[in-house]
């Protein structure tokens, strides 16, 4: 069996849901954004997800501001996370290197708005395994059917399969079918290359696993438990809170145990 390559650790900390970041975006103050980006880098992030939210006001200016603020302190790869296509285009224009669009699904609006941007900017793009009605499939065979339909939409748009990154969507364990869905996620990650007939990269949002009012220690324990399962299934990129130091340590150990480097 081929050895699994190291997972890329993507920080999901730069999110406007955080009051300090939301205020910084409203006032166009780069200092809190730079500070948080540097903390993520020091913690071990290898890429940064910039989640701006929908940016209903001043979308172009604010997305450019976010990208440029982060790029003053790092050249790490950026993933731009917004449902606002106008903001996405502005962010892609501001990126010095090739960015990743986060993302699209079978929802018609996402296909119509995001896939043309992937072609225009020669960007990688994340595709979510969600139904056209935004519902999360529970069983592995349902998820596989969505993956095939998503891949067809992507390739019919004339885009390179090598630039697609599939997100099977980790569900919160608080959902009624959350645990069963996440077991299916592992099967899907492992089975996608055979299903689609081509290598395909995968990403998963580990932070989704333990949302809600759980104690921090409990959240971290759940992350540390599920992450090795994702790594063994062949996950390429993990989107996580990189300030959870024990989770990052687990990610590093997964790479050592599954990779070809000498363990010491």
Secondary structure as UniProt FT lines:
FT   STRAND          8..15
FT   TURN            16..17
FT   HELIX           19..27
FT   HELIX           31..43
FT   STRAND          47..51
FT   TURN            53..54
FT   HELIX           59..71
FT   TURN            72..73
FT   STRAND          77..81
FT   HELIX           85..94
FT   STRAND          100..104
FT   HELIX           108..120
FT   TURN            121..122
FT   STRAND          124..128
FT   TURN            132..133
FT   HELIX           140..156
FT   TURN            157..158
FT   HELIX           161..163
FT   STRAND          164..167
FT   TURN            173..174
FT   TURN            176..177
FT   HELIX           178..196
FT   STRAND          201..205
FT   HELIX           206..210
FT   HELIX           216..233
FT   STRAND          237..240
FT   TURN            242..243
FT   HELIX           245..258
//
